[in-house]
Amino acid sequence: AFVEDFTPIPLEDTNLFKPIRVGDCMLRNRIVMPPLTRMRAHYPGNIPNRFWARKYYDQRSKSPGTMIITEGAFISPQAGGYDNAPGVWSSEQMTEWKSIFKKVHENGSYIWPQLWALGRAAYPEVLKRDGLRFDSASDGIYMDTEMESKAKNCKNLQHGLTKVEIKQYIKDYIHAAKNCMSSGADGIELHAANGYLINQFIDPISNKRKDEYGGSIENRARFILEIVDDLVQEVGSEHVGIRFSPYGTFGTMSGGENPTIMAQYCYIIGKLEERAQKGKRLAYIHLVEPRVTNPFLTEGQGAYSEGSNDFIYSIWKGNIIRAGNFALHPEIVEELVKDERTLIAYGRYFISNPDLVTRVAKGLPLNRYERDKFYVMSEEGYTDYPTYTEALSLGWS
Ligand SMILES: COC(=O)/C=C(\C#N)c1ccccc1
């Protein structure tokens, strides 16, 4: 069925359909498919789904010159903790990714894997089963009481990383990035958003460390900047993007309520711009909008209305991808893309509209999504959403 009480606006004559270069990619539109966890990877081995994943990415990359960022992919077993999310650390995983990357490139589009480490958002019992730690920035500051009791029941208490373990994570990010680039990816996105491990170091709500990785704005930025510097050294700054959710509360992060949290992001983004001005400009900074503080809430719920990511434009002078309930707000998109370095990510509606690029261009109705099929092991709700013409022949109206 199509989304009701929604008035699309054709955007094909706006900047959204003006080419832009991101890294080595000559994009023909400024619509980005953002990282979307779908929980269809095979267990054991965190292998992208051999039967469905290539079809899913193929369907969504048909408009040539479109940028796709993959679902979050774990950099190592220790960075994981969800059995049905994929990784990018093993050769079996990269075999599947290579066929996905190849298909997207055959469509004339581009694909950037998102490098993911869960930290305290992982399932402690899953990690325990595999003889792995339950990691975060600090000991014992649990995401919520449910996670705390799970950790205690399975005797895998939340562990603040030692400096040696921090260095190992940085090595794992490099290994994962090299795997992706040598398998044909166009770049990688470093996941520093949504309450996962890197975010747990950035945010004082979860980082109570007393060493050089905690206790001040500079120290809480150290981990992310060390990863960025090593990734840039290894794969080149034009092949590295980074995602932040400054206002996000998902995973029990501070969000805009903490009056000093924006200072933290200004500092980090300022240090990225300093690096850019010394010749190491990242391909883009990707931002989740304050309109979406928690991806489990439906459109309109949970917005932090007092905030805006606009301040970041005065610090960062490179490309900016913005994500957060834009599909239902074409009038906002029309305004935002008047800025020459802004790209727009459409998440949930790229799940339910494989031909989203065409629908946004022409102002066509959008297929509704089925949230209860977002994270389940089924082809239904993954590759069976119709294109607009297919929907019409199904009699949708
Ligand atoms: C992959 O990176 C993410 O940020 C994933 C999520 C978020 N936010 C997510 C949300 C709901 C269920 C599983 C993962």
The ligand as an SDF file (V2000), in Angstrom:
LIG
                    3D

 14 14  0  0  0  0  0  0  0  0999 V2000
   24.1480   -0.2470   11.7910 C   0  0  0  0  0  0  0  0  0  0  0  0
   24.0820    0.9390   12.4730 O   0  0  0  0  0  0  0  0  0  0  0  0
   23.0290    1.2960   13.2140 C   0  0  0  0  0  0  0  0  0  0  0  0
   23.0270    2.4160   13.6580 O   0  0  0  0  0  0  0  0  0  0  0  0
   21.9720    0.3150   13.4710 C   0  0  0  0  0  0  0  0  0  0  0  0
   20.8660    0.6610   14.1870 C   0  0  0  0  0  0  0  0  0  0  0  0
   20.6370    1.9420   14.6610 C   0  0  0  0  0  0  0  0  0  0  0  0
   20.3890    2.9760   15.0900 N   0  0  0  0  0  0  0  0  0  0  0  0
   19.8510   -0.3230   14.5040 C   0  0  0  0  0  0  0  0  0  0  0  0
   18.5740    0.1160   14.8200 C   0  0  0  0  0  0  0  0  0  0  0  0
   17.6040   -0.8090   15.1210 C   0  0  0  0  0  0  0  0  0  0  0  0
   17.8690   -2.1620   15.1490 C   0  0  0  0  0  0  0  0  0  0  0  0
   19.1510   -2.5870   14.8580 C   0  0  0  0  0  0  0  0  0  0  0  0
   20.1400   -1.6680   14.5450 C   0  0  0  0  0  0  0  0  0  0  0  0
  1  2  1  0
  2  3  1  0
  3  4  2  0
  3  5  1  0
  5  6  2  0
  6  7  1  0
  6  9  1  0
  7  8  3  0
  9 10  1  0
  9 14  2  0
 10 11  2  0
 11 12  1  0
 12 13  2  0
 13 14  1  0
M  END
$$$$
